Amino acid sequence: MNKIKYFFQFILITFFFIIFKLIKLNTSSYLSGKLFELIGPFFRSKKIVHSNILKAFPGSDYKSRKKIISKMWNNYGRVFAEYMFIKDFRNNLFNSHITIEGREILDEIKKNNKPVIFVSGHFSNFELMAMTIDKLGVKLSTIYRPLNNPFLNIIMEKIRKDLICKNQIKKGISGLREIIKLNKKGFSTALMIDQRVSQGISINFFNHKAYTTTIPAQLNRKYGYPIIPLIIKRYNNVKFKIKICEPIIFSKNTTQKEISEKLNEILEKMILSNPEQWIWSHNRWK
């Protein structure tokens, strides 16, 4: 039954992708954003989304939460359409669509040829962060979670490997071993730390316990790799600003838990500064 459902999803989404490609970036992004504002709430629990926002903004009223949710779905829809234009973003990286703050940090990483751990969350068009780092010549691998829909996953893996970052590593124990092999060859690692994980530790995230990945902390403790937060913000519809933050150097006595807590604190600040472009629909505190 699931295969039939996934197949029809694949046909529908492929149809939209073809239409988006025909009507170009600006129009596609706008229309897809409006479409998701309408249909998004029917596919995710409104209760979960409102509950998540209340954890970060306790005491917020319904109207302000609804505004965040509407703009979240709009951004979600824009990202959906923009997958058809990743090649254009990559081939024209230094056009008016993407600006980079902290490029000198990437230049230093290239010069030293030593691995770092890039961390971020699902903000704005999050795919553009790894694409930009890879395009600028930093040797990179990224950790990703395959889509539940196997038909769509084939398309997404091809887009990611061809246009975002060649070294796409599936999350899990075997993936971690592959990451370590690439790290030893000078490859840095990029991963999202904002999703719920089954293999992690339960620590505070907006003062509520949430299972959190320890991969950045593990790599830092064992190999001493610096951790570099990234943030991306959308502005003026299809323009983006990527900020490469200063590397975080932890003392030798810092524990994995303390490192993970610090990264959650950084993630919280990112979300509070840009709540309308973070994906609140994940059941992060389940």
Residue pairs with C-beta under 8 A, 6 or more apart in sequence:
6 148
6 149
6 150
6 151
6 152
7 151
9 149
9 151
9 152
10 149
10 151
10 152
13 152
14 155
16 32
16 80
16 81
17 83
17 84
19 28
20 28
20 32
20 81
20 84
21 28
21 84
23 31
25 82
25 85
25 88
25 238
26 237
26 238
28 81
28 82
28 84
28 85
29 78
29 81
29 82
29 237
29 238
30 78
30 237
31 81
32 77
32 78
32 80
32 81
33 73
33 74
33 75
33 77
33 78
33 81
34 74
34 77
35 77
36 73
36 74
36 76
36 77
36 78
36 80
37 70
37 73
37 74
37 77
40 73
40 76
40 77
40 281
41 69
41 73
44 281
45 281
46 69
48 281
48 283
49 69
49 72
49 280
49 281
50 62
50 65
50 69
51 285
52 280
52 281
52 282
52 283
52 284
52 285
53 60
53 65
53 68
53 69
53 275
53 280
54 60
54 65
55 206
55 207
55 208
55 285
56 206
56 268
56 271
56 272
56 275
57 64
57 65
57 275
67 276
68 275
68 276
68 280
69 280
71 276
71 277
72 276
72 277
72 278
72 279
72 280
72 281
75 124
75 234
75 276
75 277
76 279
76 281
78 125
78 234
78 237
78 238
79 124
79 125
79 126
79 127
82 89
82 125
82 238
83 127
83 156
83 159
86 127
86 131
86 159
86 163
86 164
87 163
89 97
89 98
89 128
89 131
90 131
90 135
90 163
90 164
93 132
93 135
93 136
96 239
97 238
97 239
97 240
98 128
98 132
98 239
98 240
98 241
98 242
99 239
99 240
99 241
99 242
100 106
100 132
100 241
100 242
100 243
100 244
101 241
101 242
101 243
101 244
102 243
102 244
102 245
102 246
103 136
103 244
105 228
105 244
105 245
105 246
105 247
106 133
106 136
106 138
106 244
109 116
109 138
109 188
110 136
110 137
110 138
113 139
113 186
114 186
114 225
115 183
115 186
115 187
115 188
115 189
115 223
115 225
116 188
116 189
116 225
116 226
116 227
116 228
116 247
117 188
117 189
117 190
117 191
117 215
117 216
117 219
117 220
117 225
117 226
117 227
117 228
118 129
118 130
118 133
118 140
118 188
118 189
118 190
118 191
118 228
118 229
118 230
119 190
119 191
119 192
119 193
119 216
119 227
119 228
119 229
119 230
119 263
119 266
120 126
120 129
120 190
120 192
120 193
120 194
120 229
120 230
120 231
120 232
120 270
121 192
121 193
121 194
121 267
121 270
121 271
121 278
122 192
122 194
122 195
122 278
122 279
122 282
123 231
123 232
123 233
123 270
123 274
123 277
123 278
124 232
124 233
124 234
124 240
124 274
124 277
125 232
125 234
125 240
126 192
126 232
127 160
127 164
128 232
128 240
128 242
129 190
129 230
129 232
129 242
130 140
130 142
130 164
130 165
130 190
131 163
131 164
131 165
132 242
133 140
133 165
133 188
133 190
134 140
134 164
134 165
134 166
138 188
139 185
139 186
139 187
139 188
140 165
140 167
140 187
140 188
140 189
140 190
141 165
141 167
141 168
141 169
141 178
141 179
141 182
141 187
141 188
141 189
141 190
142 160
142 164
142 165
142 167
142 168
142 169
142 189
142 190
142 191
143 169
143 170
143 171
143 175
143 179
143 189
143 190
143 191
143 192
143 215
144 160
144 168
144 169
144 170
144 171
145 170
145 171
145 195
146 153
146 157
146 170
147 153
147 156
157 168
160 168
161 168
165 190
167 182
167 187
169 175
169 178
169 179
169 182
171 197
173 199
176 215
176 218
179 189
179 215
179 219
180 219
182 189
183 189
183 219
183 223
183 225
188 225
189 215
189 219
189 225
190 230
191 213
191 215
191 216
193 212
193 213
193 216
193 263
193 264
193 267
194 267
194 271
194 278
194 279
194 282
194 284
195 213
195 282
195 284
196 210
196 211
196 282
196 283
196 284
196 285
196 286
197 211
197 212
197 213
198 211
199 213
200 211
200 212
200 213
200 214
200 260
201 211
201 212
201 214
201 256
201 257
201 260
202 209
202 210
202 211
202 212
203 209
203 210
203 212
203 257
203 260
203 261
203 264
204 210
204 261
204 264
205 212
205 264
205 267
205 268
205 284
205 285
206 268
208 285
209 285
210 264
210 284
210 285
212 260
212 263
212 264
213 260
214 256
214 260
216 227
216 259
216 260
216 263
217 255
217 256
217 257
217 259
217 260
217 263
218 256
219 225
220 226
220 227
220 250
220 259
221 254
221 255
221 256
221 259
226 247
226 248
226 249
227 247
227 248
227 250
227 259
227 263
228 244
228 245
228 246
228 247
228 248
229 245
229 248
229 263
229 266
229 270
230 242
230 243
230 244
230 245
231 242
231 243
231 245
231 270
231 274
232 240
232 241
232 242
232 243
233 240
233 241
233 243
233 274
233 277
234 240
234 277
235 241
248 262
250 258
250 259
250 262
270 278
271 278
